[in-house]
Amino acid sequence: MALSTRERKQRIRRRIRKVSSGTGERPRLSIFRSNSEIYAQVIDDTKGTTLVAVSSRDKEFAKIKGTKIEMANTVGKAIAEKCKKAGIDKVAFDRGGNLYHGRVKSLADGAREAGLNF
């Protein structure tokens, strides 16, 4: 039986979350990608709290024009900068069931360029 795209993504997401969970010293960098925007948040799963969050819908990105891949790279750099301010330098990457290419890869590359380790 063939799975729908949504069911396949949910299955992948559950498989990733079995292995990757955020702790206090290494929180989880979770990515959500919609058709037009991209969201990133750093989560401590032991406490169930979001430590840092950035999205392409934030006011600071409103004036930036470019492709969605360029915007994802900018969001990656911004999440890394906020993490540095919060004292976070290592994270566990959670691609959220998306394939690691395109906007997800661009966000990860931007975060690495700005000094985040995962």
N, C-alpha and C positions, 0 to 999 in steps of 0.2 A: 504494500500500500504506500503510495507516494504521500509525503508530508507536504503541507502547504509551507510557504515561506515563513509565515509567522510561527508555526509549530516547530519548524527546523531551528529557527533562531532561539526560541525558548529552550529547546533541548540543549543547544550549544551553550546558552547562558547558564543553565543549571550545571552542566558539566564543568564549566570554568569556575563557578562559585564553589564547587566541591573542593577544589584545590586551592583557590586563591581567596583568602579572607584578610581583612585589614586588622592589624594590631596597633597598639599604641606607638611602638617604635618603627613599624613599617605599615602605615595605613594603605588602603586600597585606592588607586586612582581609577575611578569609574567613568566610562565614556557613554554618552547617549547621543545618537545621531538621528536627527529627523531629516526630512527631505530638504529643508532649507537652512536649518540651524545645527549647531553642535554644542553640547554641554559637557563639562568635565567637573567632577567633584572628588575630593579626597575624603575618604570615610574611615572612621575607626569603628570596626564592626564589633569589638568587644564592648564598647559603650553604646553603640548604635547612634553615633553622632556624625554629622558632616562637619569637617574641620575647615575646609576651604572649598569654594565653588566659583566657577567662572563659566559664562556662556557667551556665545556670539551675539546674543540679544542685549547684553549689557550696554549701558549708555556710552562707555568709553570706546566701544567698537562701532558705534552708529556712523561715525564720519569716515571710517575706513572702507574704501571700495576695493573690490578685488574678487577673485574667484572663491568658491567655497573651500578649496584646498588651501589657498593663501590665508583665508580667515581661520581655518582650523590650526594652521601653524602659529598664527598670532595668539589664538586661545591657548595653545600649548605653552607658549612663552609666558603668557600672563599667569597661568596656573602655577608654573614653576616659580615665578617671582613671588606670588602670594604664599607659596609653600615655604620659600626661603625666609620670608618675614615671620611666618608662624613657627620656624625652627624645624621644618621637615625637609630632609634631604634624600631619603630613600622611600620609595613607594612600591607597591605591588600593582602591576598594570592589569586592568580588567577591561577588555575590549567590548564587553557587553553583548556578545553574540555576533558582532560584526566581523567581517573578514579584515585581516590586518593589511590593508592597502588603501590607497586613496586618502580620504579625509582622516581616517583613524590613524594611519601611518604618519600623515603630515602632523597631526597633533602630537603624537609621540615624539617625532623628530624635533619639533619645536620645544617640547618640554626638556628633552635631552640637551639641546643646544643651550638652553638657559640654565643648565646645571642640575637637573633632577635626575636621580639614579634609579633605574629599575631594570 
